Amino acid sequence: VPGDIGTSGLDDPQSWDQVVNPRGRDKDVEDQLTNYTPDRGLGSALAWFQAEGADEEQTDGKVALEAIRLIKEHKDQPFFIAAGFYRPHCPYIAPKKYFDLYPPEKIPLPVEPADHLKNIPEPAFFTTPPYWGLKEDQRREAIRAYFASITFMDAQLGKLLDALEETGLADKTIVVFWSDHGYMLTEHGQWMKQSLFEEAARVPLLISVPGAAGKGQVCRRVVELVDLYPTLTRLCGLEPPPYLHGANLMPLLDKPNSKWARAAYTQVLRPRQNIMGRSVRTERWRYTEWGGAGAELYDQRKDPYEYRNLAADPAYRKVREQMRALLAHAAHSDRVAE
């Protein structure tokens, strides 16, 4: 986004029987954007636009219409439909009515300790200088545009769910809603992704399975996106290949509070320093290593916003050793720290 809108981009043609790549009027207004970071490419810029016209004229509106068409065409046979929405990926473009829902003066900014950037290894920061130098009113405008884009996308998703109801498929269709990464909205002075803080590493994930005993409940267990494939194959009565790293989430779909001794792993490259940041998350702890440039350890129970780096605290040496062991054996370990 936005360069590949209307094309297959990096898609894998062998994965699909039918492919649709809509292109909306959002591609035609890129020269009208308000851009607070003009030195960055639009795919990674704090740029936004309040669009005229109806939802259906935007790329994501067209995605919803095409997905609904496919649902109706295949409603009498098994199908797998992947409907990829582009927003809220930047540039933040959405119809004006969604911006109107969020007055700029009511946009919240993180309230963080004055020393919240202390004791954190330098490679942890993707956004330098903090906030990319934006003033407070500009930060609010960018966050407002992000909120508007999310709400616009949510409205398109709602149309898909309505279509499942209208076609009588809601009670026999598995629905998975997910994102490939989280997002920083100036927490720790950071924007977007490319970070190993909780806000960037944690993703939205909702799974709706007709008949599941845990339907409608929240699951607090730590899972990974690599778990989706083995879970969906099992739910469809298929046998997943034995070499997968992911786990079958079906036990959690029935009993969300079931014991679950697994951790989640995230990594990001800092090419300028040639450093790979690697992070492991359990229900209690997050531990991150930046090559030889430092480490981070956070107690998610007491410090969910990760303001106090405990990696160098002697009182947490045992926890750090446990988490380091998990990180070192990521491909093989299912054990987590208590």
Residue, then its C-alpha position, 0 to 999 in steps of 0.5 A: v500500500p499504496g503502490d500495489i493497489g489494483t495489482s496482485g503485488l506480492d501475492d502467490p498466484q498458486s494459492w487462489d482459484q479466483v483473484v480480484n484486485p480492486r482499485g478505488r478513487d483513493k489511488d487518484v488523490e495521492d497528490q492531494l494528501t496532507n503529508y507530515t513526513p514528505d521525505r518518506g514513501l507514502g507506504s510509510a508516511l504520516a499522510w492523510f486525506q478526507a475523501e469525498g464520495a461513497d464508501e463503495e468508491q474507495t478500494d476497500g469498499k470495492v473489496a467488500l462488494e467483490a467479497i460479497r459477490l464471491i460469497k453469494e456465488h459460492k454459497d452452495q459449496p465449500f469455499f475459502i475467501a481471503a478478503g484483504f482490506y488495505r486500510p488502516h495502512c497509510p496513507y490514511i484515506a477514508p471518507k470524510k464522515y469517518f473523520d467527523l467521528y473523531p474531533p481532533e481536540k478529543i484525540p488522546l495522546p499517551v501519557e507516559p513517564a518523563d523518563h520512559l525512553k531511558n534504559i532502552p537499547e538504541p536499536a529498539f527505536f524505529t522512529t528517530p527523532p521521537y515522534w519524527g519531530l511532529k508537534e502535538d496538534q500534528r500527532r493528533e491529526a495523524i492519529r485521528a486519520y488512523f482512527a477514521s481509517i479503522t472505522f471505515m474498514d470496520a464498516q466494510l467488514g460489517k457488510l461481509l458479516d451481514a452478507l453471511e447472515e443474509t445468505g444463511l451461512a453465518d451458522k456454518t462459516i468460520v470467520v477469522f479477523w486478523s492483522d499482520h502486526g500491531y501499531m504504535l501511535t507515539e507510544h515510546g515516541q514511536w510510529m507504526k510497526q518495525s518495533l518489538f514493543e507490545e503495541a507493535a508486536r501484538v495483533p488483533l485476532l478474532i476467531s468465530v467457529p459455529g458451535a464452539a463452546g467458547k464462542g463470544q469469550v475472550c482468551r488471554r492465552v498467548v498464541e501466534l499467527v502461525d497457529l492459524y493454518p494448523t487450526l483451520t485445517r483441523l476445523c475443516g477436517l483436514e490433516p495438517p502437515p507434520y512439520l508446522h511450527g504452529a499449534n492447533l488452537m481448537p482447545l482454546l476455542d472450546k475452553p479459552n482458559s485452558k492451560w497453554a504452555r507456549a510463547a510467541y516470537t517476534q523479530v525485526l531487522r535494523p539494517r543500518q546497524n545490521i542488528m536483528g531484534r528478537s523478542v519472546r512473549t509469555e503471559r507474564w513477561r516480554y524479553t527482547e535482545w538486540g544482538g550485542a546492543g542490549a536487552e529488554l525485560y518487561d513484567q506485563r502484569k505490573d508494567p503492561y505499557e513497558y516503561r520499566n526495563l528490568a533486564a539489568d536488574p539483579a532481582y530479575r536475573k532468573v527470569r531473564e535467564q528463563m526468557r533467554a533460554l526460550l529465545a535461544h530455543a524458539a523453534h523447539s521449546d514449548r515451555v514458558a516462564e511462570 
